[in-house]
Amino acid sequence: MKLNHALNKIGVEIVKQHAADASSATLMLRVPQKNMGLWTQVIEEFLLGSTQQPSGALAWTTDVSRAYFVDKSTQSVRYLWRVVLNGNVQGAAEALGMAAIRALSSSIEVTSQPLVGRRTYEGTKGAHSIGAAQALVSQNFMVGKS
């Protein structure tokens, strides 16, 4: 998955990106106020991950900050998030994307799970026995067809 797709899933937009060379990249990001809590989780995990890189891997460093500017149309001060990636830019971008995906999936909670092996309700409580479940599952597969 590309970095921009991962960031879009948490509501973050890449406004501008600049790569001076292969070992440095700067991203300017817009984060809506409603997504700030999720973005904080992403940045926390991303920054902690930058200090715990596996030995032998190409190293990377990062700097995350806010860049303030004046919006000339409204004469108001606004900001974008600036993420600077140095060293192994591809590895750093992958780490940022994975931090975004993990933060998004951390808010998902499974409250129920259907039992395997039951096609229709038969009036008994609980799941079928292991032997009965195997027969129910196997009858839905045909040899030689996918």
C-alpha positions as CSV (number, residue, x, y, z in Angstrom):
1,M,0.0,0.0,0.0
2,K,1.3,3.4,-0.8
3,L,1.9,6.0,1.9
4,N,-0.7,8.4,0.6
5,H,-3.4,5.6,0.7
6,A,-2.5,4.7,4.2
7,L,-2.6,8.4,5.3
8,N,-5.9,9.0,3.5
9,K,-7.5,6.1,5.5
10,I,-6.9,8.1,8.7
11,G,-8.0,11.4,7.0
12,V,-4.6,12.9,6.5
13,E,-3.8,14.6,3.2
14,I,-0.4,15.1,1.6
15,V,-0.5,18.7,0.5
16,K,3.1,18.9,-0.8
17,Q,6.1,16.6,-1.0
18,H,9.7,17.5,-1.9
19,A,12.7,15.2,-2.3
20,A,16.0,17.0,-2.7
21,D,17.8,13.7,-3.3
22,A,17.3,10.0,-2.7
23,S,18.2,10.2,1.0
24,S,15.9,13.1,2.0
25,A,12.2,13.8,1.6
26,T,9.8,16.4,3.2
27,L,6.1,15.9,3.4
28,M,3.6,18.7,4.2
29,L,0.4,17.2,5.6
30,R,-3.0,18.6,6.4
31,V,-4.7,16.9,9.4
32,P,-8.4,17.8,10.1
33,Q,-9.1,18.7,13.7
34,K,-11.5,15.7,14.1
35,N,-8.6,13.3,13.2
36,M,-6.1,14.8,15.6
37,G,-6.4,12.1,18.2
38,L,-5.7,9.4,15.6
39,W,-2.8,11.4,14.1
40,T,-1.3,11.8,17.6
41,Q,-1.2,8.0,17.9
42,V,0.4,7.6,14.5
43,I,3.2,10.2,15.3
44,E,3.8,8.6,18.7
45,E,4.3,5.2,17.2
46,F,6.3,6.5,14.3
47,L,8.7,8.4,16.4
48,L,9.2,5.5,18.9
49,G,9.7,3.2,15.9
50,S,12.5,5.5,14.6
51,T,14.5,4.7,17.8
52,Q,13.9,0.9,17.6
53,Q,15.1,0.0,14.1
54,P,16.3,-3.5,13.5
55,S,20.1,-3.9,13.4
56,G,21.5,-4.4,9.9
57,A,18.7,-2.5,8.2
58,L,19.3,0.8,6.4
59,A,18.9,3.4,9.0
60,W,16.6,6.4,8.8
61,T,15.8,9.4,10.9
62,T,12.8,11.7,11.1
63,D,11.7,15.1,12.3
64,V,8.0,15.9,12.8
65,S,6.9,19.5,13.4
66,R,4.3,22.1,12.6
67,A,5.0,24.7,9.9
68,Y,3.0,27.9,10.3
69,F,2.0,30.3,7.5
70,V,-0.3,33.1,6.8
71,D,-3.3,32.3,4.6
72,K,-3.5,35.4,2.5
73,S,-7.1,35.0,1.4
74,T,-8.4,35.0,5.0
75,Q,-5.5,36.8,6.7
76,S,-5.3,34.0,9.3
77,V,-2.4,32.0,10.7
78,R,-2.6,28.3,9.7
79,Y,-0.3,25.3,9.9
80,L,0.6,22.1,8.2
81,W,2.4,19.1,9.7
82,R,6.0,18.8,8.3
83,V,7.5,15.3,8.3
84,V,11.2,15.2,7.2
85,L,12.6,11.8,6.3
86,N,16.3,11.3,6.1
87,G,18.5,8.2,5.2
88,N,16.4,5.3,4.1
89,V,13.4,7.3,2.9
90,Q,11.5,4.3,1.6
91,G,11.9,2.5,4.9
92,A,10.8,5.6,6.9
93,A,7.8,6.1,4.6
94,E,6.9,2.4,5.1
95,A,7.1,2.8,8.9
96,L,4.9,5.9,8.8
97,G,2.3,4.1,6.6
98,M,2.3,1.0,8.9
99,A,1.9,3.3,12.0
100,A,-1.1,4.8,10.3
101,I,-2.7,1.4,9.6
102,R,-2.0,0.1,13.1
103,A,-3.5,3.2,14.7
104,L,-6.6,2.8,12.5
105,S,-7.0,-0.9,13.3
106,S,-6.4,-0.3,17.1
107,S,-9.8,1.4,17.3
108,I,-11.7,-1.7,15.9
109,E,-13.2,-3.9,18.4
110,V,-14.8,-7.3,17.6
111,T,-17.8,-7.8,19.8
112,S,-19.1,-11.1,18.4
113,Q,-17.9,-13.9,16.1
114,P,-20.2,-16.5,14.5
115,L,-19.4,-20.1,15.2
116,V,-17.8,-22.1,12.5
117,G,-19.7,-25.1,11.0
118,R,-23.2,-24.0,11.5
119,R,-25.2,-23.3,8.3
120,T,-28.7,-23.0,10.0
121,Y,-30.0,-22.9,13.5
122,E,-30.9,-26.4,14.6
123,G,-32.3,-25.6,18.0
124,T,-29.3,-26.8,20.1
125,K,-27.1,-24.5,22.1
126,G,-23.4,-24.1,21.4
127,A,-21.3,-25.2,18.5
128,H,-21.3,-28.6,16.8
129,S,-18.9,-31.2,17.9
130,I,-15.5,-31.3,16.1
131,G,-16.5,-34.3,14.0
132,A,-19.8,-32.7,13.0
133,A,-18.2,-29.4,12.2
134,Q,-15.7,-31.1,9.8
135,A,-18.5,-32.7,7.9
136,L,-20.5,-29.4,7.6
137,V,-17.5,-27.4,6.4
138,S,-16.3,-30.1,3.9
139,Q,-19.6,-30.4,2.2
140,N,-19.2,-26.8,0.9
141,F,-16.1,-27.7,-1.0
142,M,-15.9,-29.5,-4.3
143,V,-12.8,-31.3,-5.5
144,G,-11.1,-29.7,-8.5
145,K,-13.0,-26.4,-8.4
146,S,-12.0,-23.2,-6.7
